[in-house]
Amino acid sequence: MLLPEMLANIIDNALRYTPSGGEVVIRTDAHEQGALISVRDSGPGIAPAQRMLVLGRFGRGKGERREGSGLGLAIAREIAFAHGGRLDLLDCATLGGLRVDIFLPAPTCAGT
């Protein structure tokens, strides 16, 4: 199961791009349809026009000079897909940075 790797990638990005004294908030919500994991930060965010780019392999935001391979978000997105879920990049209205929402559907029982 690769879910811990997916979460580690998302949380590592949030911590890396949030300035000293900033804030990272991780929230989970469960309901009948599945679970929502939300990682929010007070970093610079990612411009809407750049979001599809950074979700691709080796995708880097315009002018991005930080360390890393540009694979973390692409890997996290693929892991979410492999579990029947999705990963969305959004503006974080409360903290001013990025909000990464990961939806994972509730498991179904085979044969019922």
The first five atom37 places (N, CA, C, CB, O) and aatype in JSON, in Angstrom:
{
  "aatype": [12, 10, 10, 14, 6, 12, 10, 0, 2, 9, 9, 3, 2, 0, 10, 1, 18, 16, 14, 15, 7, 7, 6, 19, 19, 9, 1, 16, 3, 0, 8, 6, 5, 7, 0, 10, 9, 15, 19, 1, 3, 15, 7, 14, 7, 9, 0, 14, 0, 5, 1, 12, 10, 19, 10, 7, 1, 13, 7, 1, 7, 11, 7, 6, 1, 1, 6, 7, 15, 7, 10, 7, 10, 0, 9, 0, 1, 6, 9, 0, 13, 0, 8, 7, 7, 1, 10, 3, 10, 10, 3, 4, 0, 16, 10, 7, 7, 10, 1, 19, 3, 9, 13, 10, 14, 0, 14, 16, 4, 0, 7, 16],
  "atom_mask": [
    [1, 1, 1, 1, 1],
    [1, 1, 1, 1, 1],
    [1, 1, 1, 1, 1],
    [1, 1, 1, 1, 1],
    [1, 1, 1, 1, 1],
    [1, 1, 1, 1, 1],
    [1, 1, 1, 1, 1],
    [1, 1, 1, 1, 1],
    [1, 1, 1, 1, 1],
    [1, 1, 1, 1, 1],
    [1, 1, 1, 1, 1],
    [1, 1, 1, 1, 1],
    [1, 1, 1, 1, 1],
    [1, 1, 1, 1, 1],
    [1, 1, 1, 1, 1],
    [1, 1, 1, 1, 1],
    [1, 1, 1, 1, 1],
    [1, 1, 1, 1, 1],
    [1, 1, 1, 1, 1],
    [1, 1, 1, 1, 1],
    [1, 1, 1, 0, 1],
    [1, 1, 1, 0, 1],
    [1, 1, 1, 1, 1],
    [1, 1, 1, 1, 1],
    [1, 1, 1, 1, 1],
    [1, 1, 1, 1, 1],
    [1, 1, 1, 1, 1],
    [1, 1, 1, 1, 1],
    [1, 1, 1, 1, 1],
    [1, 1, 1, 1, 1],
    [1, 1, 1, 1, 1],
    [1, 1, 1, 1, 1],
    [1, 1, 1, 1, 1],
    [1, 1, 1, 0, 1],
    [1, 1, 1, 1, 1],
    [1, 1, 1, 1, 1],
    [1, 1, 1, 1, 1],
    [1, 1, 1, 1, 1],
    [1, 1, 1, 1, 1],
    [1, 1, 1, 1, 1],
    [1, 1, 1, 1, 1],
    [1, 1, 1, 1, 1],
    [1, 1, 1, 0, 1],
    [1, 1, 1, 1, 1],
    [1, 1, 1, 0, 1],
    [1, 1, 1, 1, 1],
    [1, 1, 1, 1, 1],
    [1, 1, 1, 1, 1],
    [1, 1, 1, 1, 1],
    [1, 1, 1, 1, 1],
    [1, 1, 1, 1, 1],
    [1, 1, 1, 1, 1],
    [1, 1, 1, 1, 1],
    [1, 1, 1, 1, 1],
    [1, 1, 1, 1, 1],
    [1, 1, 1, 0, 1],
    [1, 1, 1, 1, 1],
    [1, 1, 1, 1, 1],
    [1, 1, 1, 0, 1],
    [1, 1, 1, 1, 1],
    [1, 1, 1, 0, 1],
    [1, 1, 1, 1, 1],
    [1, 1, 1, 0, 1],
    [1, 1, 1, 1, 1],
    [1, 1, 1, 1, 1],
    [1, 1, 1, 1, 1],
    [1, 1, 1, 1, 1],
    [1, 1, 1, 0, 1],
    [1, 1, 1, 1, 1],
    [1, 1, 1, 0, 1],
    [1, 1, 1, 1, 1],
    [1, 1, 1, 0, 1],
    [1, 1, 1, 1, 1],
    [1, 1, 1, 1, 1],
    [1, 1, 1, 1, 1],
    [1, 1, 1, 1, 1],
    [1, 1, 1, 1, 1],
    [1, 1, 1, 1, 1],
    [1, 1, 1, 1, 1],
    [1, 1, 1, 1, 1],
    [1, 1, 1, 1, 1],
    [1, 1, 1, 1, 1],
    [1, 1, 1, 1, 1],
    [1, 1, 1, 0, 1],
    [1, 1, 1, 0, 1],
    [1, 1, 1, 1, 1],
    [1, 1, 1, 1, 1],
    [1, 1, 1, 1, 1],
    [1, 1, 1, 1, 1],
    [1, 1, 1, 1, 1],
    [1, 1, 1, 1, 1],
    [1, 1, 1, 1, 1],
    [1, 1, 1, 1, 1],
    [1, 1, 1, 1, 1],
    [1, 1, 1, 1, 1],
    [1, 1, 1, 0, 1],
    [1, 1, 1, 0, 1],
    [1, 1, 1, 1, 1],
    [1, 1, 1, 1, 1],
    [1, 1, 1, 1, 1],
    [1, 1, 1, 1, 1],
    [1, 1, 1, 1, 1],
    [1, 1, 1, 1, 1],
    [1, 1, 1, 1, 1],
    [1, 1, 1, 1, 1],
    [1, 1, 1, 1, 1],
    [1, 1, 1, 1, 1],
    [1, 1, 1, 1, 1],
    [1, 1, 1, 1, 1],
    [1, 1, 1, 1, 1],
    [1, 1, 1, 0, 1],
    [1, 1, 1, 1, 1]
  ],
  "atom_positions": [
    [[0.85, -1.19, 0.0], [0.0, 0.0, 0.0], [0.89, 1.24, 0.0], [-0.97, 0.01, 1.24], [1.79, 1.37, 0.83]],
    [[0.63, 2.14, -0.91], [1.48, 3.31, -1.1], [0.91, 4.59, -0.5], [1.71, 3.52, -2.56], [1.46, 5.67, -0.71]],
    [[-0.16, 4.49, 0.24], [-0.78, 5.69, 0.82], [0.18, 6.46, 1.73], [-2.02, 5.3, 1.6], [0.18, 7.69, 1.68]],
    [[1.0, 5.79, 2.57], [1.95, 6.57, 3.38], [2.93, 7.38, 2.53], [2.73, 5.64, 4.29], [3.28, 8.5, 2.89]],
    [[3.39, 6.82, 1.4], [4.29, 7.55, 0.52], [3.58, 8.77, -0.09], [4.8, 6.63, -0.6], [4.17, 9.85, -0.2]],
    [[2.32, 8.6, -0.47], [1.55, 9.7, -1.02], [1.45, 10.85, -0.01], [0.14, 9.21, -1.43], [1.7, 12.01, -0.33]],
    [[1.09, 10.5, 1.21], [0.96, 11.53, 2.25], [2.31, 12.18, 2.57], [0.36, 10.93, 3.52], [2.39, 13.39, 2.78]],
    [[3.36, 11.37, 2.61], [4.69, 11.92, 2.88], [5.09, 12.94, 1.81], [5.73, 10.79, 2.96], [5.66, 13.98, 2.14]],
    [[4.8, 12.65, 0.55], [5.13, 13.59, -0.53], [4.37, 14.91, -0.36], [4.8, 12.97, -1.89], [4.96, 15.98, -0.49]],
    [[3.09, 14.82, -0.08], [2.27, 16.02, 0.04], [2.69, 16.85, 1.26], [0.78, 15.65, 0.15], [2.82, 18.07, 1.17]],
    [[2.9, 16.19, 2.37], [3.28, 16.9, 3.59], [4.69, 17.49, 3.45], [3.23, 15.96, 4.82], [4.93, 18.62, 3.88]],
    [[5.61, 16.74, 2.84], [6.96, 17.25, 2.61], [6.92, 18.53, 1.77], [7.83, 16.19, 1.92], [7.6, 19.5, 2.08]],
    [[6.12, 18.53, 0.7], [5.99, 19.73, -0.12], [5.45, 20.9, 0.68], [5.08, 19.46, -1.32], [5.97, 22.01, 0.58]],
    [[4.41, 20.66, 1.48], [3.82, 21.74, 2.27], [4.86, 22.33, 3.23], [2.6, 21.22, 3.06], [4.96, 23.55, 3.37]],
    [[5.62, 21.46, 3.88], [6.64, 21.95, 4.83], [7.78, 22.66, 4.1], [7.2, 20.77, 5.65], [8.3, 23.66, 4.59]],
    [[8.16, 22.16, 2.95], [9.28, 22.74, 2.19], [8.95, 24.14, 1.68], [9.64, 21.83, 1.02], [9.81, 25.02, 1.67]],
    [[7.71, 24.34, 1.24], [7.36, 25.61, 0.62], [6.72, 26.62, 1.58], [6.42, 25.36, -0.52], [6.46, 27.76, 1.2]],
    [[6.48, 26.21, 2.8], [5.95, 27.15, 3.79], [7.1, 27.86, 4.48], [5.05, 26.41, 4.83], [8.01, 27.2, 4.99]],
    [[7.09, 29.16, 4.51], [8.2, 29.88, 5.13], [8.25, 29.66, 6.65], [8.09, 31.38, 4.84], [7.26, 29.27, 7.27]],
    [[9.4, 29.92, 7.21], [9.59, 29.82, 8.66], [8.52, 30.66, 9.36], [11.01, 30.29, 9.07], [8.28, 31.8, 8.99]],
    [[7.9, 30.09, 10.37], [6.82, 30.77, 11.09], [5.47, 30.6, 10.43], [0.0, 0.0, 0.0], [4.46, 31.08, 10.94]],
    [[5.43, 29.91, 9.28], [4.18, 29.68, 8.57], [3.39, 28.54, 9.21], [0.0, 0.0, 0.0], [3.71, 28.08, 10.3]],
    [[2.37, 28.11, 8.51], [1.46, 27.12, 9.06], [1.14, 26.04, 8.03], [0.16, 27.78, 9.55], [0.93, 26.33, 6.85]],
    [[1.1, 24.78, 8.5], [0.65, 23.64, 7.71], [-0.43, 22.94, 8.53], [1.83, 22.66, 7.35], [-0.21, 22.61, 9.69]],
    [[-1.57, 22.71, 7.92], [-2.7, 22.08, 8.61], [-3.1, 20.84, 7.83], [-3.91, 23.06, 8.76], [-3.3, 20.89, 6.61]],
    [[-3.21, 19.72, 8.54], [-3.66, 18.46, 7.92], [-4.99, 18.11, 8.55], [-2.6, 17.3, 8.12], [-5.14, 18.07, 9.77]],
    [[-5.96, 17.85, 7.68], [-7.3, 17.55, 8.17], [-7.84, 16.32, 7.44], [-8.25, 18.76, 7.96], [-7.58, 16.12, 6.25]],
    [[-8.57, 15.5, 8.16], [-9.23, 14.35, 7.55], [-10.71, 14.39, 7.88], [-8.6, 13.02, 8.03], [-11.11, 14.79, 8.97]],
    [[-11.51, 13.98, 6.91], [-12.95, 13.88, 7.09], [-13.4, 12.57, 6.47], [-13.7, 15.1, 6.45], [-13.0, 12.23, 5.35]],
    [[-14.23, 11.84, 7.18], [-14.78, 10.58, 6.65], [-16.28, 10.71, 6.5], [-14.42, 9.39, 7.58], [-16.95, 11.36, 7.3]],
    [[-16.81, 10.07, 5.45], [-18.25, 10.02, 5.23], [-18.55, 8.74, 4.46], [-18.76, 11.28, 4.47], [-17.63, 7.99, 4.13]],
    [[-19.8, 8.49, 4.17], [-20.19, 7.24, 3.51], [-19.49, 7.0, 2.18], [-21.68, 7.23, 3.29], [-19.16, 5.86, 1.86]],
    [[-19.24, 8.04, 1.42], [-18.63, 7.88, 0.1], [-17.12, 7.64, 0.18], [-18.9, 9.12, -0.74], [-16.54, 7.11, -0.76]],
    [[-16.5, 8.0, 1.28], [-15.06, 7.8, 1.41], [-14.43, 8.76, 2.4], [0.0, 0.0, 0.0], [-15.07, 9.22, 3.34]],
    [[-13.17, 9.06, 2.15], [-12.41, 9.92, 3.06], [-11.78, 11.07, 2.27], [-11.31, 9.12, 3.8], [-11.39, 10.91, 1.11]],
    [[-11.69, 12.21, 2.92], [-11.03, 13.37, 2.33], [-9.87, 13.74, 3.25], [-12.02, 14.57, 2.15], [-10.05, 13.97, 4.44]],
    [[-8.68, 13.79, 2.67], [-7.49, 14.25, 3.38], [-7.13, 15.58, 2.76], [-6.29, 13.2, 3.29], [-7.0, 15.7, 1.54]],
    [[-6.96, 16.58, 3.59], [-6.67, 17.92, 3.11], [-5.4, 18.43, 3.78], [-7.86, 18.89, 3.37], [-5.3, 18.44, 5.01]],
    [[-4.43, 18.84, 2.98], [-3.18, 19.42, 3.5], [-3.15, 20.87, 3.02], [-1.9, 18.62, 3.02], [-3.14, 21.13, 1.81]],
    [[-3.13, 21.78, 3.96], [-3.2, 23.22, 3.65], [-1.97, 23.91, 4.21], [-4.49, 23.86, 4.24], [-1.46, 23.55, 5.27]],
    [[-1.48, 24.92, 3.47], [-0.29, 25.61, 3.96], [-0.37, 27.11, 3.69], [0.97, 25.04, 3.3], [-1.22, 27.58, 2.93]],
    [[0.52, 27.83, 4.33], [0.58, 29.29, 4.17], [1.75, 29.7, 3.28], [0.69, 29.97, 5.54], [2.24, 30.83, 3.37]],
    [[2.19, 28.78, 2.43], [3.27, 29.07, 1.5], [2.79, 29.92, 0.32], [0.0, 0.0, 0.0], [1.71, 30.51, 0.37]],
    [[3.58, 29.96, -0.74], [3.25, 30.81, -1.89], [2.13, 30.28, -2.76], [4.46, 31.0, -2.72], [1.59, 31.01, -3.59]],
    [[1.77, 29.0, -2.6], [0.72, 28.42, -3.43], [1.24, 28.11, -4.83], [0.0, 0.0, 0.0], [2.43, 28.28, -5.12]],
    [[0.35, 27.66, -5.67], [0.67, 27.38, -7.08], [-0.42, 28.06, -7.91], [0.75, 25.82, -7.37], [-1.61, 27.84, -7.69]],
    [[0.0, 28.87, -8.85], [-0.96, 29.57, -9.71], [-1.83, 28.56, -10.44], [-0.22, 30.49, -10.73], [-1.33, 27.52, -10.87]],
    [[-3.12, 28.85, -10.59], [-4.02, 27.92, -11.28], [-3.5, 27.47, -12.65], [-5.37, 28.56, -11.45], [-3.67, 26.31, -13.02]],
    [[-2.87, 28.36, -13.39], [-2.36, 28.02, -14.71], [-1.2, 27.03, -14.66], [-1.93, 29.27, -15.44], [-0.88, 26.4, -15.67]],
    [[-0.55, 26.88, -13.5], [0.6, 25.99, -13.35], [0.24, 24.64, -12.75], [1.64, 26.66, -12.48], [1.08, 23.74, -12.71]],
    [[-0.97, 24.47, -12.28], [-1.33, 23.27, -11.51], [-1.27, 21.99, -12.32], [-2.71, 23.42, -10.95], [-0.77, 20.98, -11.82]],
    [[-1.74, 21.99, -13.55], [-1.65, 20.77, -14.36], [-0.2, 20.44, -14.66], [-2.45, 20.95, -15.68], [0.17, 19.26, -14.71]],
    [[0.63, 21.45, -14.86], [2.04, 21.24, -15.12], [2.72, 20.54, -13.94], [2.73, 22.58, -15.41], [3.45, 19.57, -14.14]],
    [[2.48, 21.02, -12.72], [3.17, 20.44, -11.56], [2.64, 19.07, -11.19], [3.05, 21.37, -10.38], [3.28, 18.34, -10.43]],
    [[1.45, 18.7, -11.7], [0.93, 17.35, -11.46], [1.5, 16.33, -12.44], [-0.59, 17.36, -11.54], [1.28, 15.13, -12.28]],
    [[2.22, 16.79, -13.44], [2.86, 15.9, -14.4], [4.27, 15.56, -13.94], [0.0, 0.0, 0.0], [4.85, 16.25, -13.1]],
    [[4.81, 14.5, -14.5], [6.18, 14.09, -14.14], [7.18, 15.16, -14.55], [6.53, 12.74, -14.81], [7.13, 15.68, -15.66]],
    [[8.07, 15.45, -13.63], [9.13, 16.45, -13.8], [8.57, 17.86, -13.96], [9.99, 16.11, -14.99], [9.29, 18.76, -14.39]],
    [[7.3, 18.04, -13.61], [6.68, 19.35, -13.73], [7.16, 20.27, -12.61], [0.0, 0.0, 0.0], [7.13, 19.9, -11.44]],
    [[7.58, 21.43, -12.98], [8.03, 22.43, -12.02], [7.27, 23.72, -12.31], [9.59, 22.66, -12.09], [7.01, 24.04, -13.47]],
    [[6.92, 24.44, -11.28], [6.25, 25.71, -11.48], [7.16, 26.71, -12.17], [0.0, 0.0, 0.0], [8.39, 26.6, -12.08]],
    [[6.59, 27.65, -12.84], [7.35, 28.68, -13.55], [8.26, 29.41, -12.56], [6.4, 29.68, -14.27], [7.81, 29.9, -11.53]],
    [[9.54, 29.48, -12.89], [10.5, 30.18, -12.05], [10.89, 29.4, -10.8], [0.0, 0.0, 0.0], [11.54, 29.95, -9.91]],
    [[10.51, 28.13, -10.71], [10.79, 27.33, -9.51], [12.27, 26.98, -9.44], [9.93, 26.04, -9.52], [12.84, 26.45, -10.39]],
    [[12.89, 27.28, -8.3], [14.32, 27.02, -8.14], [14.63, 26.14, -6.93], [15.06, 28.33, -8.01], [15.8, 25.96, -6.59]],
    [[13.65, 25.61, -6.31], [13.87, 24.77, -5.13], [14.41, 23.4, -5.55], [12.57, 24.61, -4.31], [14.3, 22.99, -6.7]],
    [[14.98, 22.7, -4.55], [15.46, 21.35, -4.78], [14.28, 20.42, -5.05], [16.27, 20.85, -3.59], [13.14, 20.72, -4.69]],
    [[14.58, 19.29, -5.67], [13.56, 18.29, -5.93], [13.54, 17.91, -7.4], [0.0, 0.0, 0.0], [14.08, 18.61, -8.25]],
    [[12.91, 16.79, -7.66], [12.91, 16.25, -9.01], [11.66, 16.64, -9.81], [13.02, 14.76, -8.96], [11.62, 16.44, -11.02]],
    [[10.66, 17.18, -9.15], [9.4, 17.45, -9.85], [8.55, 16.21, -9.99], [0.0, 0.0, 0.0], [7.68, 16.16, -10.86]],
    [[8.78, 15.21, -9.15], [8.02, 13.97, -9.22], [7.02, 13.78, -8.09], [8.96, 12.82, -9.23], [6.09, 13.0, -8.22]],
    [[7.19, 14.48, -6.98], [6.38, 14.24, -5.78], [4.88, 14.33, -6.01], [0.0, 0.0, 0.0], [4.16, 13.4, -5.64]],
    [[4.41, 15.41, -6.6], [2.97, 15.56, -6.82], [2.45, 14.57, -7.86], [2.64, 16.98, -7.25], [1.33, 14.07, -7.75]],
    [[3.27, 14.29, -8.88], [2.86, 13.31, -9.9], [2.71, 11.92, -9.28], [3.89, 13.27, -11.06], [1.76, 11.21, -9.58]],
    [[3.65, 11.55, -8.43], [3.57, 10.25, -7.75], [2.36, 10.21, -6.84], [4.86, 9.98, -6.93], [1.61, 9.23, -6.84]],
    [[2.15, 11.26, -6.06], [1.0, 11.31, -5.15], [-0.31, 11.19, -5.93], [1.02, 12.62, -4.32], [-1.23, 10.48, -5.5]],
    [[-0.4, 11.87, -7.05], [-1.62, 11.81, -7.87], [-1.85, 10.4, -8.41], [-1.52, 12.81, -9.05], [-2.98, 9.9, -8.39]],
    [[-0.8, 9.75, -8.87], [-0.92, 8.38, -9.38], [-1.34, 7.4, -8.29], [0.41, 7.92, -10.0], [-2.13, 6.49, -8.54]],
    [[-0.84, 7.59, -7.09], [-1.23, 6.72, -5.97], [-2.71, 6.92, -5.65], [-0.36, 7.01, -4.71], [-3.43, 5.94, -5.43]],
    [[-3.16, 8.16, -5.63], [-4.58, 8.42, -5.39], [-5.43, 7.74, -6.47], [-4.87, 9.95, -5.37], [-6.43, 7.1, -6.15]],
    [[-5.04, 7.87, -7.73], [-5.76, 7.23, -8.84], [-5.77, 5.72, -8.67], [-5.13, 7.59, -10.2], [-6.8, 5.07, -8.89]],
    [[-4.63, 5.15, -8.28], [-4.53, 3.69, -8.12], [-5.49, 3.16, -7.06], [-3.1, 3.3, -7.76], [-5.88, 1.99, -7.1]],
    [[-5.87, 4.02, -6.14], [-6.83, 3.64, -5.09], [-8.25, 4.09, -5.44], [-6.41, 4.25, -3.75], [-9.13, 4.09, -4.58]],
    [[-8.47, 4.47, -6.69], [-9.8, 4.89, -7.13], [-10.16, 6.3, -6.71], [0.0, 0.0, 0.0], [-11.33, 6.69, -6.77]],
    [[-9.17, 7.07, -6.28], [-9.43, 8.42, -5.78], [-8.95, 9.5, -6.73], [0.0, 0.0, 0.0], [-8.73, 9.26, -7.91]],
    [[-8.79, 10.69, -6.18], [-8.31, 11.82, -6.97], [-7.54, 12.76, -6.05], [-9.5, 12.56, -7.67], [-7.69, 12.73, -4.83]],
    [[-6.73, 13.59, -6.67], [-5.95, 14.59, -5.96], [-6.2, 15.91, -6.65], [-4.41, 14.23, -5.94], [-6.03, 16.02, -7.87]],
    [[-6.59, 16.92, -5.89], [-6.89, 18.24, -6.44], [-6.01, 19.29, -5.78], [-8.39, 18.59, -6.25], [-5.78, 19.24, -4.57]],
    [[-5.53, 20.24, -6.57], [-4.78, 21.39, -6.07], [-5.7, 22.6, -6.11], [-3.48, 21.64, -6.92], [-6.29, 22.92, -7.14]],
    [[-5.82, 23.28, -4.98], [-6.75, 24.4, -4.85], [-6.08, 25.54, -4.09], [-8.04, 23.96, -4.12], [-5.04, 25.35, -3.46]],
    [[-6.67, 26.72, -4.16], [-6.24, 27.81, -3.3], [-6.68, 27.52, -1.88], [-6.81, 29.17, -3.8], [-7.77, 26.99, -1.66]],
    [[-5.85, 27.88, -0.92], [-6.23, 27.75, 0.48], [-6.68, 29.11, 0.98], [-5.06, 27.19, 1.34], [-5.85, 29.96, 1.31]],
    [[-7.98, 29.31, 1.04], [-8.53, 30.61, 1.43], [-8.16, 30.99, 2.86], [-10.05, 30.6, 1.27], [-7.96, 32.16, 3.16]],
    [[-8.08, 30.0, 3.74], [-7.84, 30.31, 5.16], [-6.38, 30.64, 5.47], [-8.26, 29.15, 6.02], [-6.12, 31.46, 6.35]],
    [[-5.43, 30.02, 4.76], [-4.01, 30.25, 5.07], [-3.28, 31.01, 3.97], [-3.32, 28.93, 5.29], [-2.16, 31.49, 4.2]],
    [[-3.88, 31.14, 2.8], [-3.28, 31.91, 1.73], [-2.35, 31.15, 0.81], [0.0, 0.0, 0.0], [-1.87, 31.71, -0.18]],
    [[-2.07, 29.89, 1.09], [-1.17, 29.1, 0.25], [-1.92, 28.1, -0.6], [0.0, 0.0, 0.0], [-2.92, 28.43, -1.25]],
    [[-1.43, 26.88, -0.59], [-2.0, 25.8, -1.39], [-2.82, 24.86, -0.52], [-0.9, 25.02, -2.12], [-2.51, 24.65, 0.66]],
    [[-3.86, 24.31, -1.09], [-4.65, 23.26, -0.44], [-4.63, 22.05, -1.37], [-6.14, 23.72, -0.14], [-5.03, 22.14, -2.53]],
    [[-4.16, 20.93, -0.86], [-4.15, 19.68, -1.61], [-5.23, 18.8, -0.99], [-2.74, 18.98, -1.58], [-5.14, 18.42, 0.17]],
    [[-6.24, 18.49, -1.78], [-7.32, 17.61, -1.33], [-7.15, 16.25, -2.0], [-8.71, 18.22, -1.65], [-7.0, 16.16, -3.22]],
    [[-7.18, 15.21, -1.18], [-7.1, 13.84, -1.68], [-8.38, 13.14, -1.25], [-5.82, 13.09, -1.13], [-8.65, 12.98, -0.06]],
    [[-9.17, 12.71, -2.24], [-10.38, 11.96, -1.95], [-10.12, 10.5, -2.24], [-11.58, 12.49, -2.78], [-9.65, 10.14, -3.32]],
    [[-10.42, 9.64, -1.26], [-10.3, 8.2, -1.43], [-11.67, 7.59, -1.17], [-9.22, 7.59, -0.46], [-12.26, 7.8, -0.12]],
    [[-12.17, 6.81, -2.14], [-13.52, 6.24, -1.96], [-13.53, 5.17, -0.89], [-14.03, 5.67, -3.27], [-12.52, 4.53, -0.6]],
    [[-14.71, 4.98, -0.3], [-14.89, 3.92, 0.7], [-14.7, 2.58, 0.03], [-16.31, 4.01, 1.38], [-15.15, 2.38, -1.1]],
    [[-14.04, 1.64, 0.71], [-13.88, 0.31, 0.11], [-15.22, -0.4, 0.0], [-12.9, -0.53, 0.94], [-16.13, -0.18, 0.81]],
    [[-15.33, -1.23, -1.0], [-16.54, -2.03, -1.18], [-16.21, -3.49, -0.89], [-17.12, -1.86, -2.62], [-15.08, -3.94, -1.1]],
    [[-17.18, -4.21, -0.42], [-17.0, -5.62, -0.13], [-17.33, -6.43, -1.37], [-17.88, -6.07, 1.06], [-18.41, -6.28, -1.94]],
    [[-16.43, -7.28, -1.79], [-16.65, -8.13, -2.96], [-17.68, -9.19, -2.63], [-15.33, -8.78, -3.43], [-17.69, -9.73, -1.53]],
    [[-18.53, -9.49, -3.59], [-19.48, -10.57, -3.42], [-20.74, -10.21, -2.66], [0.0, 0.0, 0.0], [-21.51, -11.1, -2.32]],
    [[-20.97, -8.93, -2.39], [-22.18, -8.54, -1.68], [-23.09, -7.75, -2.58], [-21.85, -7.73, -0.44], [-24.17, -7.33, -2.16]]
  ]
}
